[in-house]
Amino acid sequence: MIIKHVKMRSAEKSSFGKLARYITDAQSKEHRLHAVNLTNCTSLTVNEALVEIAATQAQNVRAKGDKTYHLIVSFRAGEQIDLATLSSIEQRICDGLGFAEHQRLSAVHVDTDNLHMHIAINKINPAKKTIHEPYFQHFKLGQLAEALEVQFGLEVDNHQVKRSGSEARAMDMEQHSGQQSLLGWIRANCIDGLKAAESWDDFNAILAVNGLDLERRGNGFVFASVGTGNRVKASTVDRTLSATNLEARLGARSAGGEGRVVAQTPKYGKLPVRFGIDTTVLYARFQMDRERAAEGRKRATENSRKKFNEAIEEVKAEGRRRRNAIKILGKGRDWKKLLYSKASASLKRKIEAVREDQRLDRVRLAAMPRTQTWADWLRAEAVAGNADALAALRAREAKTALRGNTLQGSPATPHAPSHSYEFDGVTKKGAVIYPVAGSAVRDDGQRLQVAKSAKTDGVRQALQMAVKRYGKTISVTGSIEFKARVILAAVELRLDIHFQDALLEKKRIQLINRESANEHGNERLEQGRRNDRDGPRTSIGIVGRSTASSGANGARPSSSESGAPPIVRANVERIGTRPPPSRQHRLCSLSKLGVVSYFGRSELLLPSDVPQVMDSGETRRGADVRRRDTGSGPVTDARRIEEGIANLPKGADSRGPADIAADSYVAERENKRRVIIDIKKHIRYNYGDGRLVYSGMRMVQGHALALLERNGVVMVRRVQPSLLLPLTWCLLLLNVLGRGYGGLACG
């Protein structure tokens, strides 16, 4: 993980409200804003908390610096962390920086290649009204990141500072915009020649060829790009190019740099960086769109300003004409005074109306398309369906493969995204995000990454998507649970596929054979039931049909025609209507029998039906209530997958519509409880000791839910609609009588 402090260059531009609105904006995406959390605020909503934090910051009038502290906590690509762990990480970081008592707002974003969390902190202490500024924060953040990686088992990142501040900012700009910085351009084009120069003439000649100039700033040198205004410190490009090292190698340089040739044509132009394909055509389109957007905004701004000035001038001219008319009337002094006041009030109202129109125009101008960076333009084009833009994003050298629960073709072949699925966005590394069954599936062109929170339905849709893209041979990587879900999904969907992993393929074939055997057994059982229903039932049994046939047409002769006695079956009931003798009148149910009677000889218990251990006093082991014996050998992947398949529900999720409604209600109340402190904890109903207090009924998604409180925790239990009214009266009566019922079973 990486913890980074985002510093605002100008304190006047700092605004906690703008930062909070940005990090809590879903941007019309289904999978961007994962969670929002308020800490140390008495307000219940984000908007109310912003007012509270602004009031706290306004109480400190002495601090002139930035009063807002912005942190970004980013995790390695593929890491999926639960909200409880993220909350603990946030608390540890804020405590380590000295912001334990400060108001803050955090938001978790999942719309990029790396899961990350924004933390906006009010640097004004709400109790002391003093500002807190962490010193040596880079070292503290590095130490905190290392400790948190060890504590929570996260992937380890490098936290040692290896670049200067300007170099780090240049590299960040390249990653963010996708365009080459002047620092990167010099290192890629002319740094070897500059380091090999043996005199100032050679050094200046190389600068002129590359459109650069060397300027003295303070005690050092800076490289300046001719015509663009971009500059970078020479020592940042390379330590051997610092003023001290250059003058020690080439001699003292004159103040004016006499004799040097200065280029007139710039060479540096912020070209795309680290792309493995030719993007000349795309970059030309990007520059045209950029210029067109800038020109459109400039023209719209000028038209708005011109319209405002003309409207103001027209209102003032009308006011002057009105005052001249009042002056010409020549009536009494008091009468003119009244008319002048009316004209002045009318003029002010009209000017205010014009200014209001100008404010609306500014809002409209702010909503106009802005000039985008190269990477943002590629993302917008990829979302619009431009395959070349998506390929350019995926060709960046900085792109890393998706990890975690993934599905991939074998052999791995790149493919274009499918437009038959509606996608939620595209990351800067070219991963397309598809919303699937309440979770997300990411496609980077080589593989599909399934979210860790995906249930059976999500895995099934992801597997179908993988089959359409890669064909019949699929490679699966990830957790044991994910592999088990994929195997079950392949069997239930009856997909004609083949897993590259021999173990997964073996388990898939075993499940298919098992299901085929069960289907054949059910068919034979059903056929036997149909045969039992065929002939007429007599007082003795069921008259069967003779299989012997006579005559050419094979007609079956009746018993009277053939002279043979009828074929009589044993007096056996249909399967499932009555238990066999060995399961009747057992000791465990003897006390529940009102009258013991025997209906016929076939009802008697034979010696063979009585267990041999009946009189031995020996207890029998219940294998179905004990853990399975996994053996003493090593736990292999085969055993883990077998156990994972056994623990997963077959088919779709085992939750019914009522369970889904109950879970959604619990999730809704728990999300509100993070903001509203007086909401009690909500969980699903479970059996246990203690008094149950009836708290009410709720209808969610057409399903009745009972709210039962035990020890300050509200438990949600689904009930049948037919039992809704009797259960309500019963529980109300129990509450009135002050009696709790701990074993309530409803639904």
C-alpha positions, 0 to 999 in steps of 0.5 A: 500500500502507498499513503500519499499526501496531496498538497494544495499549492495555494491556500486560497484555493483550498476548500473542504467542501469541494474536496468532499463533493469530489470524493463522494461523487459517484459520477453516474457510475455503478461501481465507483463509490464503494463506501462513505464514512464520517468520523468525529462529526455530530451531523448525520449526513454529508451535507450537514457535516460540511456545514459543521466542518466549515463552521469549525474552520471559520473559528480559527482566524489566525491560521493562514495556511491550508486548513484541509488535509487530503490523503490518498491510501492506494493498494496494489492492483488486485487487492480486495479489502473488506470495509472493516479492515479499511476502517481500521487502516484509516483509524491507524493512519489518522492516529499516527498523524495526530488527527485522532480527534479531528473531523474527517470524511473518507470515501472508498473508490473502486473504479480504477485499477487500484482500490484506493481510499480518499481521506479529507481531514479538517486540520482545525481541532474542534475542541481547541480550535488550533491547527495541527500540521504533521511535520516530517509526514513523508517519513511517518506515512512510510512507517505507517504503511510498513506497519499496516502491511505487516498487521493486515497481511497486505502486499509490500510496497517500497516506501523509501524516498528515491526521487526528489520532489520535482522528479516525483511530481514530473513522474506523477504528471506522466502517469496521470496525463499520459504525456511526456514531461520535459524531464522525461523527454531530456532523459530520453533524447539528449542526456547521453550527449550532454554527459559526454560533452567535453566543452561548453561549445559542445554542450551548447550545440547539443542544447541548440539541436534539441531546442533547449537553453541553459539558464542560471537560476540562483546557484544552479542551472535549469534547462528551458524549452525554447518557445514553450516556457517549460523548465526543469532543474539540471540537477533533477535530470542528472546529478552530473549536470548540476552547476557544481559538477558541470563547472568542475568538468567544463570550466567556469561558465560566463554569466551571459554564456557568450558564444552559445547558439540558441535554437529558435524552434521548440522540440519538446511538445508533450508527446505520448509517453510509453505507448507500445503502438503507433498513436500518431493518428489518435494524438492528432485527433486529440490535439484537434479536439483539445483545440476545438474545446478550448476555442469553443469555451473561449468563444462562449466566454466572450459571447457571455461577457459581450451579452452581459455588457450589452444588457447592462448598457441597455438597462443604464440607457433606459434609466437615463432616458427615464430620468430625462423624462422626469426632468422634462416634466417640470413638476414639483420637487417632492413629485420629482424626488418620488419619481427619481427614487422609483426609477433608481429602484427599477434600475437596480432590479433590472441590473440584478436580473442581468447579473443573475442571468450572467451567473446562470451563464457561468454555470452553463460554461462550467458544464461545457467540455473542458480540455482533457489530458491525453489519458482522459481523452483516450478513456472517453474515446474507449467508452464511446466505442473507439477500439484504437483508443482502448488498444492504446490504453492497453499498450502502456508499458506501466500496465500490469496484469489483473490478478485475483479471481480470473478467467482466461483463455488457453492459449491466452489471446487478446480480444476486443471488448464485447458491446453486448454487455453494458460496461460501467467505465474504462480505467487508464490501463484499459480495463473495462468494468462490467457490472454483473449481478451486483458485483463487477467483472474487469476485462483487460483484453487478456483475462476477466477478473471477477470481484471477490464479492461476486456470488454464484450468479455473478460467477455464472455470468462471468463464465458465460462471458469468458466462453464467448470471448475465449472459446471452450478451453478456460484457465481459472486462477484464484481462491479455492472458493472461486474455483469451486463456484466456477466448476458448479457453474459450468456443470449447472449451465451444461457448458461444453468447455474444458478446464486447462487445470487437470484437477478442475477438469476432473472434478467437473467430469465427476460432478457431471457423471454424478448428476447423470446417475441421479437423473437416470435413477430418478427416471427409473423411480418415476417409471416404477411409479407409473407402472404401479399406477397401471393396473386396477387395484383389488382387495388382494393387490394390484393385478398386473399385465402378462408379458406373454402374447399370442397371435400375430398381432401380439394382443394380450389375452385376458385371464378368462381367455387364457385360463391362467390365474391373474398375476398378483403383485405383493401388497406393497404401498407406493414409495414414500407413503408409509415407512418400512417396518424397521422404521415404525414404532421405534423407541424414540417415538413410542411415548408419542403413540396414542394407541398401538395397533397392528393392521396386518401381518405385514406390519409386524416387526420381524427379527431381521428388522430389529437392530442387533444393538437394541439390547446391547446398551451401546450407543451408535455414532451419528456420522451426519452430525460429526465432522468429516474425517479428512485423514492425517495426510497433507491437505492438497488442492484436490481436497480443498476443492472437494470441500469447497464444492461440498460447502457451496450451494448448488444452483443459484444462491441458496437465499430465496427472495425473502432472504434477499429482502431481509439481507438488503434491509439489514445492509440498509440499516447498517449503512445508516448506522454509520452516520446516525449513531442512535440506530441499533445494530441490525443482524439476521435472526439467530437462535439463542438465549435471552429475552426477545422484544418485539420491535415491529414489522416491515414489508420489504420487496413484498416480503414480511419481516419481523424485528426482534430485539435481544440485548440491544441488537435488532434481529430481522426474521422473515415470516409468512404473510399469512402469519403476519397478523397472528404473530403481531398480536402474539408478540404484542401480548408477550411484550405487554406481559413482560415475557420474552420467548427465546425460541421463536420460530416463524416463517 
